Amino acid sequence: MKTSTKDQVEGKLHKVKGEIKETVGKLFNDSHLKAEGNVEKKKGEVQEKVGKIKKFVGK
């Protein structure tokens, strides 16, 4: 698997995990879990964009 594709897939997985953690944190009023989910979601978005850039560049 190309690194660009791998980054895009892993980024999407991190986004989904982050969204789940954030939602659970909201449901249980757990600010730590909510913040952790938000951070993971943002990291996933960045990783996904890196994968798109790599694909555009050809790596």
For each residue, the residues with C-beta under 8 A, 3 or more apart:
1: 5 6 9
2: 5 6 54 55 59
3: 6 7 51 54 59
4: 7 8 51 52 53 54 55 59
5: 1 2 8 9 51 55
6: 1 2 3 9 10 51
7: 3 4 10 11 47 48 50 51 54
8: 4 5 11 12 47 48 51 52 55
9: 1 5 6 12 13 51
10: 6 7 13 14 44 47 51
11: 7 8 14 15 44 45 46 47 48 49 50 51
12: 8 9 15 16 44 48
13: 9 10 16 17 44
14: 10 11 17 18 40 41 43 44 47
15: 11 12 18 19 40 41 44 45 48
16: 12 13 19 20 44
17: 13 14 20 21 37 40 41 44
18: 14 15 21 22 37 38 39 40 41 42 43 44
19: 15 16 22 23 37 41
20: 16 17 23 24 37
21: 17 18 24 25 33 34 36 37 40
22: 18 19 25 26 33 34 37 38 41
23: 19 20 26 27 37
24: 20 21 27 28 30 33 37
25: 21 22 28 29 30 31 32 33 34 35 36 37
26: 22 23 29 34
27: 23 24
28: 24 25 33
29: 25 26
30: 24 25 33 34
31: 25 34 35
32: 25 35 36
33: 21 22 24 25 28 30 36 37
34: 21 22 25 26 30 31 37 38
35: 25 31 32 38 39
36: 21 25 32 33 39 40
37: 17 18 19 20 21 22 23 24 25 33 34 40 41
38: 18 22 34 35 41 42
39: 18 35 36 42 43
40: 14 15 17 18 21 36 37 43 44
41: 14 15 17 18 19 22 37 38 44 45
42: 18 38 39 45 46
43: 14 18 39 40 46 47
44: 10 11 12 13 14 15 16 17 18 40 41 47 48
45: 11 15 41 42 48 49
46: 11 42 43 49 50
47: 7 8 10 11 14 43 44 50 51
48: 7 8 11 12 15 44 45 51 52
49: 11 45 46 52 53
50: 7 11 46 47 53 54
51: 3 4 5 6 7 8 9 10 11 47 48 54 55
52: 4 8 48 49 55 56
53: 4 49 50 56 57
54: 2 3 4 7 50 51 57 58 59
55: 2 4 5 8 51 52 58 59
56: 52 53
57: 53 54
58: 54 55
59: 2 3 4 54 55
